[in-house]
């Protein structure tokens, strides 16, 4: 699986991938913290680790890598799929 190869290449943990996904959704550290029940400081520490593993220095660079390397594509695709599925089922 290409996605797993990419994840292993960067060695991001499940929690780091979750936080990266939430960053891609445009959430701020405090919002992420509230959503996944950790402190904003812990979110910040995870982000620092993510940036180090992706070899970037900013959130914008991390998001670009996330999109271009497919780290979050499957999650976004599934969200879109389920939104359409729910919409269509409401019409039936």
Backbone torsions as a table, in degrees:
resi	resn	phi	psi	omega
1	UNK	NA	123.8	-176.6
2	UNK	-61.7	-39.3	-179.4
3	UNK	-61.8	-44.4	-179.8
4	UNK	-64.1	-37.1	177.2
5	UNK	-62.1	-41.9	180.0
6	UNK	-66.0	-45.1	179.4
7	UNK	-60.0	-43.9	-179.7
8	UNK	-65.6	-34.7	178.5
9	UNK	-58.2	-43.4	-179.3
10	UNK	-90.0	-13.7	179.3
11	UNK	55.3	42.9	175.9
12	UNK	-80.5	137.6	177.3
13	UNK	-75.7	167.9	176.7
14	UNK	-59.1	-40.3	-179.8
15	UNK	-66.0	-41.0	178.4
16	UNK	-64.4	-40.2	176.6
17	UNK	-64.3	-38.6	178.0
18	UNK	-62.9	-44.9	179.5
19	UNK	-66.8	-39.9	177.3
20	UNK	-60.8	-41.7	177.1
21	UNK	-60.6	-44.9	-179.0
22	UNK	-67.1	-35.1	173.9
23	UNK	-62.1	-41.4	179.3
24	UNK	-64.8	-25.9	176.7
25	UNK	-80.3	-3.5	175.7
26	UNK	91.8	11.4	-179.3
27	UNK	-78.2	146.5	174.5
28	UNK	-85.6	166.5	-178.2
29	UNK	-53.1	-45.7	-178.5
30	UNK	-63.6	-38.5	179.1
31	UNK	-68.4	-40.5	177.0
32	UNK	-62.7	-46.0	-179.7
33	UNK	-56.8	-45.3	179.8
34	UNK	-64.7	-40.1	-176.6
35	UNK	-67.8	-38.3	-175.2
36	UNK	-111.0	12.0	170.7
37	UNK	62.0	45.9	171.0
38	UNK	-133.0	172.4	-179.7
39	UNK	-79.3	157.5	177.2
40	UNK	-62.1	-33.8	178.2
41	UNK	-64.8	-38.3	177.4
42	UNK	-67.1	-38.6	175.8
43	UNK	-60.2	-45.1	179.7
44	UNK	-59.3	-43.5	179.1
45	UNK	-62.9	-40.9	176.8
46	UNK	-63.1	-40.4	179.7
47	UNK	-63.8	-40.8	176.9
48	UNK	-59.8	-43.2	178.3
49	UNK	-64.4	-42.0	177.9
50	UNK	-60.2	-47.1	-178.7
51	UNK	-61.5	-40.6	178.9
52	UNK	-64.0	-45.5	-178.2
53	UNK	-67.2	-32.5	178.7
54	UNK	-86.6	-5.8	-179.1
55	UNK	60.5	47.6	178.3
56	UNK	-129.0	169.4	-177.6
57	UNK	-120.6	0.1	-177.9
58	UNK	-146.5	163.5	176.8
59	UNK	-63.2	-41.5	-179.7
60	UNK	-58.7	-43.7	178.9
61	UNK	-65.5	-40.4	179.0
62	UNK	-63.1	-41.6	179.8
63	UNK	-66.3	-38.5	177.8
64	UNK	-61.9	-44.9	177.7
65	UNK	-62.7	-42.8	-179.3
66	UNK	-57.7	-43.3	179.7
67	UNK	-73.2	-47.5	-173.4
68	UNK	-71.5	-29.8	-179.7
69	UNK	-94.5	0.0	175.9
70	UNK	76.1	21.4	-179.5
71	UNK	-68.0	-28.0	-177.6
72	UNK	-122.3	-4.3	-176.4
73	UNK	-54.2	-47.2	-176.7
74	UNK	-62.2	-38.4	179.0
75	UNK	-64.7	-46.1	178.9
76	UNK	-63.4	-39.9	178.8
77	UNK	-62.0	-46.1	-179.5
78	UNK	-63.7	-40.6	177.9
79	UNK	-60.4	-45.2	179.6
80	UNK	-63.4	-43.6	179.3
81	UNK	-58.6	-49.0	-177.6
82	UNK	-68.0	-33.2	175.9
83	UNK	-63.4	-43.6	178.3
84	UNK	-67.4	-40.0	179.3
85	UNK	-60.4	-46.5	179.4
86	UNK	-63.4	-43.5	180.0
87	UNK	-59.8	-46.9	-178.6
88	UNK	-64.9	-41.6	179.6
89	UNK	-64.8	-28.6	176.6
90	UNK	-70.6	-27.5	179.8
91	UNK	-77.2	-24.6	-175.6
92	UNK	-79.5	NA	NA
